[in-house]
Amino acid sequence: MKEEEIRPKDTLKMITEKHNLDIKKFFMNDSNELDIDRMVYIDCPACGETKATIEFKKESFSFFRCDCNTLFVNPRPKKEVLAKFYSEAESISLFMSEVLEKTAEIRKEKIFLPRVNMFLNLLDRYCDNREMIIEIGGGNGLFLEKLKEKSGNFKKHLNIEPSTQACKLCVNRGIDVYEGVFEEFSGYEAEADVIVAFELIEHLFSPKEFILKAYSHLRPNGLLYLTTPNILGFDLLLLGRLSDNINAPNHLNYFNIFSLSILLNACGFDVIEVQTPGQLDVNILENKYKEKIGLNIDKFTEFILNAKDNIKKKFQEFLSDNNLSSNMTMLARKRN
């Protein structure tokens, strides 16, 4: 899979322009500076430490690094400001319609089908009860649609999604959906066998609040399955602030295997499986290298980027197999 297949460059350029306008509209004051009255300072979202230090600024937002190697936006938009941004920002709506929907078929094949297969493999090993699965922030419902097609054997599938546009797409796909944010969802207390959230916790004002909420909706020994960027993964380590993934306020929290485990343990979960199945580290870095943006890389990495495709493929597999990719998955069991 290539980055261009799922994130068309010209489309992303248009969305980035809208994103910059959205930042001014929702977060800046009349002096074109970050409006501190709309922001709030936080402690580390993983370990709660108060001594994180600033690492860099990007588009007016400050990124702090904790000793647990979590990178996070600080200060960040207040909850209500962030909610308004997600519900009204034109760039968010455009990303849904022009990227997610228009690349839906390739995403089904290259992302969601492998994701479902990997997920089913985990279920076969760790999940005996399959009454109900809840996906949080499942967008247009592609994962649950594929899961049903592949006979995941759950009797009930529910997507909890705040976007009205995405909810309509879910209904069209035959997926049950609750329109709203998970934090305000009140049904199915301690009833779900599995809760999944793909590429979600990096967006949240309070990942801890979210994980505790998930705990309350899971049955005893229920499973929580998360995917999120791994800030200690290959391309994020090398690119740093130059990474397109480093993108506030859309992304606020950048965990790693160790720091996310700390947070899950503190919220009553035992981590039982960790993987970094990313496929795009080398391709993302290669694309940035070709842009000639002053990227400072070592000779070995330069050799990999200029190597034949089979070498790049094998190196990507090495990263994925050794928990060194910038995309990670974590499966945790509710502790009773």
N, C-alpha and C positions, 0 to 999 in steps of 0.2 A: 504494500500500500504506500502511496505517495501523499504528501501533505496536500498537494494541489487537488487531489481527487475529492477530498472532504472539506477543504477550505480554499475555494477558488480565489486566487490572488486579487484579481480585479474587483471581485465582489467585496472582499475583505477591505480593500482600499476605500471603497465607497462607505462601508459600514464604519470604518475608523474615522472618516470625516464627520459622520453623524455622531459618533461616540464623543468626539472632541467638543461638538456643540452641546451635547447632552451634559457633559461635565460642567461646562460654563453655566448652563441653565439650572442644574440641580445642586451644584456644590460651590459655586464661586460667588463672591460679593461684587459690588459695583466697581471695585478696584482691580477686578480680574485676579483676585487671590482667593485661596481656599477660605471659605467662610467658617471661621472657627466656631461660631454659634451653632452650626449644623453638624459639628464634629464632637467626638468624645474619645478620650484616651482610655486604653485598656491595658491589662496585664497580658502576659503571654497566653494565647488561647489554648496552648497544649498543656503546659506545666504550671501556669499561674504565677511564674516568676515575675518580679517587678523591675528587674535590672537589665532588661533588653536595651541594646544600643542601636542607634540609627546606622543603617548600612548604605542607603542611597535614597535619592528622591527621583520620582518619575511622574511627569505630568501633574506636578504640584502635590502629589501624595508621597508621604514618607514611609519607607519600609524599614522595619526594625528586625534585628536578629537576636534571638535568645540563646542562652548557653545550650539549650536542647536542640539548637539548629533549626528551630521553627522561624520562618520569615513571615512577618505579618504587617499589615497596614496600620499605622498608628500616628495620629488619631485617625479614626474612621468615621464614616457617616453614621449618625444616630439611626436607630432602628426605623423610626417613622420616615426619615429622609431616604433611607435605603429602599424601603418599601415603595415609596412614591416613585423613585427612579426606576425600579423594576416593573412597575405597573404602567408607567407613562413614557419611558424613554423610547424614542424612535429607533435608536440603534438596536435595542433589544428586540423589538418587533421585526425589524429588518433581518436580523440574524436568524430568527425563527423561519421567516418566509423565504428568504433568499439563499440561506445556507442549509439549514437543517432539512427543510422540505425539498429543496431542489437537489440535494444530494442524498435523499432518503434511500434510494435504491442501492447506491454504492455503500452507504452506511449500514444498511441491512446485511449486505454481503460481507463487507470487510470489517465491520465493528460489531454489530449486534449478533450475528450468527456465531462468530467465535466467542463472543462474550457469553451468550446463552449456553454454548457447549461447555465452556469452562465452568460456568455456574452450575449446570446440571451435574457435572463431575463432582463438584464440591457437595452438592445436595446428596448424591448417592453415598458419599462417605460420612456426612455429618447430620443429615436431616431425615428423620423417620416420619414425622408428622407433616402432612402437606394439605392442611385445610385452607389456609389463607396466606397469601403473600401481598404485602403492601410495598409499592414503590413510591418514594418521596421525590417530587420534582421530576417526574418521568416524562415531562414535555409532551411530545406528540404520540407517545405510547408505543414506540417501535420495539422496545425491549419486551414488554408484556405481550405484545402481539406475537413476536417470535417465540417467546416461551410457551405460549398456548399452542402454536403450530408444532413445536417440538415435543409436545406432551410432557410438560413439566409436572402434570398430575395434581396441580393445585385446584381445589374446588372453587375458590374465589380469588379473583385478581382485582386489586384496587390501586389506582394511581391518584395521588394527592398532588395537585398541581395548581399554582396560583394564576397562571395565564389563561384568560378566557379563550384566546385563539388556540392554544394548545389543547385545551379541554374539548373544544369542538372537533379537533382532529382525532382525539381519543375516541369520542363517541362514534365518529365515522369508521374507526377501526374496530368497533365493538368492544371497547375497553371501558369498564366501570370507572368513573372518575368523580372525585370530590374537588370542587373548585374552591381553592383557598390555600392558606399557608398551613404547614404542618403544626406550627405552634398553637394554632387556634382550633385544630381538629380535636373532636371530643368523643368520637365513636370507637368501638372495638378495643376497649381497655383490656390489656393482657390477653388478647385473642389471636394476634398474628403469630404464625410460626416463623416467618421470615420477613424482615424489612430490608429493602435494598435502596441505596442512594448512589447514583452514578454521577461523578463530577459535580457534586453539590456542596459538600462542606467547605470547600474553598471559597464559596460565595457568601457564606452565612455570617451575620453579625456575631453570633455566639454559637460555635460548634458544640460547646459543652451543653448548652440548653437543649440543642437538637438531640444529642445522644441520650441525655436523660429522658427526654420525651419519648424517644424510640424504646428505651428500656421499659417505660410504663405501658407500652402497647404490645409488647412481646409476651408470649406465654413463658412459663418456666422453661429454661434451657433453650429459649428461642434464639434465632441467629440474626445478627446484623452484618450486612455485607456492604462495604464502602469502597468506592474508587475515588482517587483524588491525585493531583500532581505530587510527585516526590521531589522535594526541593534539593535533595542530595543525589538526584538522578543525573545522568550524563549531560544532556543538552542544557538543563537548567543550571547545573554547576558551571559549565563553560560559558554560557551566554549571560547569566546574571540579569541585570536590568535591560539588556538588549533583547531578551526573549519576548516574543509577542504574548506569551503566557503570563508574563508579569504585567498585569493589566488591571489597575484599580479604577473604579471601585468594584468592577465585575468580580475580580478575585481579591480576597482580603486575607486569606490564610494559606500558607504553604507549609504543610507538614512534611515529615519524613517518617520512615518506618518506625524509628525509635520514639519520636515524640507523639505520634498518633497512638502508639501502644500505651504510652503514659496516660493519655487522656482517656482512652477506652477503659483501662484498668481503674482509673479514678471514678468512672461512672458506673462501675459494677459489671464490667465485661471481662472475659478471659479471651485473649487473642489466640486463635487456633490455626490460622493459616495466613501467610503473607506472600504475595507475588508482585513482580513488576513486569507485566506482560506487554509493555509498550512496544510499538512497532516503528515509531517515527523519529527517535532520537537522532540517528545518523542523518536522515533526510532533512530534518529541521535544521540541524547544524550546517549541513551542506548548502542549503538554500541561503542561510545567513552569510556563509563564507563567500558565496557567489555574488552577494550584494555589495561586497567590498566596503563594509561599514566600519573598518578599522578593528575587526575582531582579532584579538590576540590569542593565538592557539599554539600549542607545542608542535614539534616536528612529527611526533607519532600521530597525533590527531590529524594533522595536515596530510600525512601519508594515507590515512584511512579515507579521508574525504576525496582524495584523488585516485583512489584504488578502483579496481574493477568492481562491478555490481555484486559479484559473488562474494568478494571479500567484505564489502559493506554489509551484505546480508548476514554473513557469519558473525561479524562483529556485533550487529544489532541483536542477534540471537544470544551471543555471549552476555550482553548487557541485560537482556530480559531474564536469562536463566540464573543470573547471579545477583538479582535484586539491585541492579544498577541503572535501570531505566527510569525515566522521569514520569512514568505513570505507574501507580501502585494500586493494588487491591488488598483489602484486609477483611477477613472473616472473623467475627467474634461471637462468643456465646454468652448469653445472659447468665450472670452468676446469681444463684438463689440465696 
